[in-house]
Amino acid sequence: METYPLAEARDRLGQRKLEELQRLRDAADAAEAAAREAAPTGPSMTHDDFMARLEDEDLRAAVLKVGRVT
């Protein structure tokens, strides 16, 4: 049979672990919510499509800057 102080210490340790688990769960929930808010809202596209759009934008910027395609 356990003495009362030993049982009380075990309960406190268990409570600390539960509080730590809850704190970690809350942090994970907050991180997930932040990630969802930061998610892109536009249409999804493949990497190749994205790179092609970037190249088009660069080409257009160069044409505007120089006035012609070289």
N, C-alpha and C positions, 0 to 999 in steps of 0.2 A: 504494500500500500504506500502511495506517495504522500509525502508531507505537504501541507498546504502551500508553503512558499515555493516548492518545486513545481507544483501544479500551476500556481499563479505565474511563475516565471515562464513556463511553457506556454501558457495562454497569451502572455504578453508578446513572446517571440512569434507565436502564430499570428497574432494581430498585426505585428509589424510586417510580417511577410505578406499578409493580405493587403495591408495598406500599400506596400511597395508594388504588388501586382496591380492594384487598382491605379496607382500613379502611372505605371508603365502602360496600362491599357488606355488611360486618358491621353497620354502623350502620343500613343499610336493613333488614336482616333483623331486627335488634332492634326497630326501629320497627314493622315489620309484626307481630311477635309481640305487642308491647304493644297495638297496635290490635285484634288478634284477641281478646286477653284483655278489652279494654274494650268489646267488642261486646255489644249487648243480648242477653240470653238468653231473654227472653220472646217471645211471638208478635209477629210484625210486624203493623203496622196502618198505614192511610193517615193522612195529616195530618188529614183531616176527622174520622176516627174518634177520633184522639188529642185533637183540640180539643173534640169532643163529650164525651168522658170528663172532660176538665178542667172543662168547663162544668157537668156533672153533679156533680162533686166540689165545685165552688164553691157550687152551689145547695144541696146537702146541708149544707155547712158553714154557710151562711147560715141555713138552716132550724133547725139545731141551736142556733145562736147567738141567733136572734130568737125561735124557737119557732113561727114561722109564715112562710108565703111572702107577701111583699108585692108 
